[in-house]
Structure formats: C-alpha cells, structure tokens
Amino acid sequence: MQVEDEEIRITGGRLRIARLESELYRYLSDPAPMIHALRNLPKRPDIFTFTQSVVDTAPHYPYRMEWDNLAVIPITTYQHWWDKQIVSIARNKAKQAAKKGVVLREVPFSDELVRGIHQIYNETPIRQGRPFPHYGKAFETVYREEATFLDRSIFIGAYLADELIGFVKLVVDPSGVQAGMMNILSMIRHRDTAPNNALIAQSVRACADRGIPNLVYWRFVHGKRERDSVSDFKSRSGFQRVNLPRYYVPLTAWGSAALLLGFQNRLVDRIPEPVSEKLRELRAKWYKRRNSGAKTGAQIAL
C-alpha cells in the first residue's frame, strides 16, 4: 500500500499494525503527514509504528514510545575497524576465508546472482533451530524480493571456485548516513571457510569507500534476551548496541485499547526470558527431529 509516497506494510489480523516497508533503510523527518493520511484511509490500520534514525536517538515526539535497538558499526576507515573495533577471533576468521580461497566482490543485480541466492536459500529448510522462511521459494519470488531498492542497493558475493557461497545485500538510506544489511547468508556446507565474517569485512570496506558512517545489522538483541550467539557474533565483529525510540500511534479506538494492554508487542516478547529460552530449546529439538534427514543450520558462522 502506498501512502504519502511511501510504501506501507500492514501486519496482523485482529490488530493491524502499519510501518514503513523500508523501515530499516528510511526514516520520516516529519511523521505528522503520514499519521494524518493513515487516519483518513477508508480501511485504516489500528496502529502506526516508526523509529528515529541511528544518528538521532533523543526522543522528539509526544506519541507512545518504547526503546528499540539496532546493531551498528560506526565507521571512519576500514583500517580503524580492522585494527581497533573487532576482536582477534573475528579478524582471524576473516583471514581464514581468504586463505581457504573465498573471494569477495561487489556484483550487479542479475539473473545469475539471483540463481546463486536461490541455491543458498534452498540448501536447508531449518536455520537457527526453526523453519527458514526463504526455503522452497520459486526463482521468480526470490528475484522479485531481491529486486527491491535497487537504486540504493549494494550486493556483495562470497565466491569459492566461482560458486556463490554467501552474499550480503546492503541498502543505503537516502541521506547516506547508514547502510542496512537487508540480507546476509551463506551456505552451511561452507561454514568452515567463514564466509559471513568475510562478508561483514567487505561490507565495512564498501561503506568506508563510500563515506557511509554507519553499518546496521538489524537488532542487537530481540525481545527480552540480553545476549545470544548472534549478538555475540555481532559484538565480536564490531557492532555496538544503539538504543533508539520506537513510537506507536493509535489510529482507531481498538488501537488505543491495544496499546493500553500492551498488545503492540509480540506474545513471545511478553513472556519471561527463562520461559522463552526453554521454549526455543524445545522448538529447536522438535524441528531437528522432524527434519532429521535434511541439513540444518544450527548457528551462523561465528
């Protein structure tokens, strides 16, 4: 749906929550016109949520606010990141990729690139202990999804003997202050070559070469979790937690009531963390048993 020249994504059934389709890659300088336009839709959503930029984290607006977070590498030069911002294990992993023959290069968007991404997506149905949402998608679907924001995208491929074994898609925001990692994924069977570490290194280099001062890798932590294997990986790679305001604006009476009840957050985020951790363990075991005949990616390359 397009509102105020912005693509809006609406999720939820009983409680319909709207946000920018490009939320991680674009921010509203003034949310008032968007809120006014959403309230005047014939079938308006119940809540509109938006965040501020990683370079503007002091709360500005009078709406209902909660603290969200992003994983961010502040970038001056590639060499500074390499020497000062990452730990030795991440540095050694990136070196290991080169020693094992992994070649990193920026590549144009093309059918050939999408075929490689399609193969990576269809390597395993389970990643991180749960069903991988891109597994089994048709080539045409993958092409359409990867073709978003092409005027602001940077694709980096990790190649081993001319085979694409990993990739990252960076999307630069219009002001050029950050590049968001829309996708970063590599093949499980080539985990020993540490392609993800090499892809992050090349992403930092791409930002430094273009004068982009921030590289964003989605959230540093999710929900009530303070840390996990993914946040540890991000920390070793130089990402820092940046807290920023997330606003929730009710657009209907039901939206106002839902905010009072805390329904704007996912159920899993309202469960105490010890219970959530146990549920995640049980879920991982169940999916592993269910897909015992398939390769599974239990964790990212660390």
C-alpha positions in Angstrom: 0.0 0.0 0.0 1.3 3.5 -0.9 0.6 6.4 1.4 2.2 9.8 1.2 4.6 8.5 -1.5 5.8 5.8 0.9 5.2 2.1 0.8 3.5 0.9 3.9 3.4 -2.6 5.2 0.5 -3.7 7.4 0.8 -6.9 9.5 -1.6 -8.6 11.9 -5.1 -9.9 11.7 -7.1 -8.7 14.7 -4.7 -5.9 15.4 -3.4 -4.3 12.2 -0.1 -2.5 12.7 1.4 -0.3 9.9 5.0 0.6 9.4 7.3 1.8 6.6 8.1 -1.0 4.2 11.7 0.4 4.2 11.7 0.9 7.9 15.4 0.0 8.4 16.5 2.0 5.4 14.5 5.2 5.5 13.2 7.4 8.3 10.4 10.0 8.5 11.7 13.6 9.0 8.1 14.6 10.0 5.6 11.8 10.9 2.6 14.1 11.1 1.5 14.0 7.4 1.8 10.2 7.3 -0.2 9.8 10.5 -2.9 12.2 9.1 -3.0 10.2 5.8 -3.3 6.9 7.6 -6.2 8.1 9.8 -8.1 9.1 6.7 -7.8 5.8 4.9 -11.2 4.1 4.2 -9.9 1.0 6.0 -7.2 2.3 8.3 -4.8 0.2 10.3 -5.1 0.2 14.1 -1.6 1.4 15.0 1.2 3.1 13.1 4.8 2.5 14.4 8.0 4.2 13.4 11.5 4.8 14.7 14.1 7.5 14.6 17.4 7.3 12.8 20.6 5.8 14.4 22.1 9.3 14.2 19.2 10.9 16.0 18.3 8.9 19.1 17.0 11.6 21.5 13.1 11.3 21.7 11.4 14.1 19.8 7.7 13.2 19.5 4.8 13.1 22.0 3.5 9.7 21.0 3.6 6.4 23.0 7.3 5.4 23.0 9.3 2.3 23.8 13.1 1.8 23.4 14.1 -0.3 20.4 17.7 -1.2 19.5 19.9 -1.7 16.5 23.3 -3.3 15.9 25.6 -0.6 14.4 29.2 -0.3 13.4 30.3 3.3 13.4 32.8 3.6 10.5 35.6 6.0 10.0 38.1 4.0 8.0 38.3 0.3 7.1 41.7 0.1 8.8 40.4 1.6 12.0 37.7 -1.0 12.2 40.1 -3.8 11.4 42.7 -2.7 14.0 40.6 -1.2 16.8 36.9 -2.3 16.6 36.9 -6.1 16.2 38.4 -8.8 18.4 41.1 -11.2 17.3 38.8 -14.1 16.6 36.7 -12.1 14.1 39.9 -10.9 12.4 41.3 -14.4 12.2 38.0 -15.7 10.8 38.1 -13.1 8.0 41.7 -14.0 7.2 40.7 -17.7 7.2 38.2 -17.1 4.5 40.9 -15.6 2.2 43.3 -18.4 3.0 40.7 -21.0 2.0 40.1 -19.4 -1.3 37.0 -17.3 -0.7 36.9 -14.3 -3.0 34.7 -11.2 -2.1 33.5 -8.8 -4.8 30.6 -6.4 -5.4 28.3 -7.7 -8.1 25.5 -6.2 -10.1 21.9 -7.4 -9.7 21.3 -10.1 -12.4 19.6 -13.4 -13.1 23.0 -15.1 -12.3 23.2 -13.5 -8.9 19.6 -14.5 -8.1 20.2 -18.1 -9.2 23.1 -18.2 -6.7 20.9 -16.7 -3.9 18.2 -19.2 -4.8 20.6 -22.1 -4.3 21.7 -20.7 -0.9 18.1 -20.3 0.2 17.3 -23.9 -0.8 20.2 -25.5 0.9 18.4 -26.4 4.1 14.8 -26.0 5.5 16.0 -25.2 9.0 18.2 -22.4 10.2 18.8 -21.2 13.7 16.6 -24.0 15.0 13.5 -23.0 13.2 12.0 -23.2 9.6 13.8 -21.0 7.2 11.2 -18.7 5.5 13.0 -18.5 2.2 13.4 -22.3 1.7 11.4 -23.6 -1.2 10.6 -20.2 -2.8 10.4 -20.1 -6.6 13.2 -18.3 -8.5 10.7 -15.6 -9.6 9.7 -14.9 -6.0 13.4 -14.6 -4.9 14.1 -12.3 -7.9 11.2 -10.1 -7.0 12.2 -9.9 -3.3 15.8 -9.1 -4.1 15.0 -6.5 -6.7 13.7 -4.0 -4.1 15.6 -0.7 -3.5 17.9 -1.4 -6.4 18.8 2.3 -6.8 20.2 2.2 -3.3 21.5 -1.4 -3.0 25.0 -2.9 -2.9 25.3 -6.6 -3.5 28.5 -8.4 -2.3 29.1 -12.0 -3.2 31.4 -14.5 -1.5 32.7 -17.0 -4.1 34.6 -20.2 -3.8 35.8 -21.6 -7.2 33.3 -19.4 -9.0 30.4 -20.7 -6.8 28.4 -18.2 -4.8 28.6 -19.5 -1.3 27.3 -16.4 0.5 26.0 -12.9 -0.1 25.0 -9.7 1.6 22.6 -7.0 0.4 23.2 -3.5 1.7 20.6 -0.8 1.3 21.8 2.8 1.8 19.3 5.3 3.3 18.6 8.4 1.1 20.7 10.7 3.3 23.7 8.4 3.1 24.2 8.1 6.9 23.8 4.4 7.1 23.7 1.1 5.1 21.4 -1.6 6.4 22.1 -5.2 5.9 18.9 -6.5 4.4 20.3 -10.0 3.8 23.4 -11.8 4.9 23.5 -15.5 4.4 26.0 -18.2 3.4 25.9 -22.0 2.8 26.1 -24.3 5.7 28.3 -26.7 3.9 31.0 -24.0 3.5 30.8 -22.8 7.1 34.4 -23.8 7.7 35.5 -21.0 5.3 33.9 -18.3 7.5 32.1 -16.5 4.6 29.9 -14.4 6.9 33.0 -12.9 8.6 34.4 -12.1 5.2 31.1 -10.6 4.1 31.0 -8.3 7.1 34.6 -7.2 6.5 33.8 -6.4 2.8 30.6 -4.6 3.9 32.6 -2.3 6.2 35.1 -1.7 3.3 32.2 -0.8 1.0 30.8 1.7 3.5 34.2 3.2 4.2 34.9 3.6 0.5 31.6 5.5 0.0 31.8 7.6 3.1 28.8 5.9 4.8 29.4 6.3 8.5 27.2 3.6 9.9 26.6 -0.1 9.0 23.4 -1.6 10.6 22.8 -5.3 11.1 19.2 -5.2 12.3 18.6 -5.5 16.1 21.5 -6.2 18.5 19.1 -8.2 20.7 15.5 -9.3 20.3 12.8 -9.1 22.9 14.0 -9.7 26.5 17.1 -11.6 25.5 20.2 -9.8 26.7 22.6 -11.9 24.5 22.7 -15.0 22.3 25.1 -16.5 19.8 24.1 -14.0 17.1 24.6 -10.9 19.4 27.9 -12.3 20.4 28.9 -12.7 16.7 27.8 -9.1 16.1 29.8 -7.8 19.1 33.0 -9.6 18.0 32.6 -8.1 14.6 32.5 -4.5 15.9 28.7 -3.9 16.1 27.5 -1.9 19.1 24.1 -1.7 20.6 22.3 1.7 19.8 19.1 2.3 21.6 16.6 4.5 19.7 12.9 5.5 20.2 10.1 3.5 18.7 6.8 5.2 18.6 3.3 3.7 18.5 0.4 5.9 17.3 -3.2 4.6 17.7 -5.3 5.2 14.6 -8.5 3.5 15.9 -10.3 3.0 19.2 -9.1 -0.6 19.2 -5.6 0.5 18.5 -5.8 2.8 21.6 -7.1 -0.1 23.8 -4.5 -2.5 22.4 -1.7 0.0 23.4 -3.1 0.2 26.9 -3.0 -3.6 27.1 0.5 -3.9 25.6 -0.7 -5.9 22.6 1.6 -3.9 20.2 4.4 -6.3 21.2 4.6 -9.9 20.1 3.4 -12.5 22.6 6.9 -14.1 22.6 8.3 -10.7 23.7 5.9 -10.6 26.7 7.0 -14.0 28.1 9.7 -14.1 30.8 13.1 -14.8 29.2 13.8 -18.1 31.1 10.5 -19.4 29.8 11.2 -18.2 26.3 14.7 -19.8 26.3 13.2 -23.1 27.3 10.5 -22.9 24.6 13.2 -22.1 22.0 15.2 -25.1 23.0 12.1 -27.3 22.7 11.2 -25.8 19.3 14.7 -26.4 18.0 14.7 -30.1 19.2 11.3 -30.6 17.6 12.3 -29.2 14.2 15.6 -31.1 14.3 13.7 -34.4 14.9 11.1 -33.5 12.3 13.8 -32.7 9.7 16.4 -35.3 10.7 17.1 -36.2 7.1 17.9 -32.7 6.0 20.9 -30.5 6.6 20.2 -27.9 9.2 22.0 -24.6 10.1 22.1 -24.6 13.9 24.0 -21.4 14.0 25.7 -18.7 11.9 29.4 -18.8 11.2 31.0 -17.5 14.4 
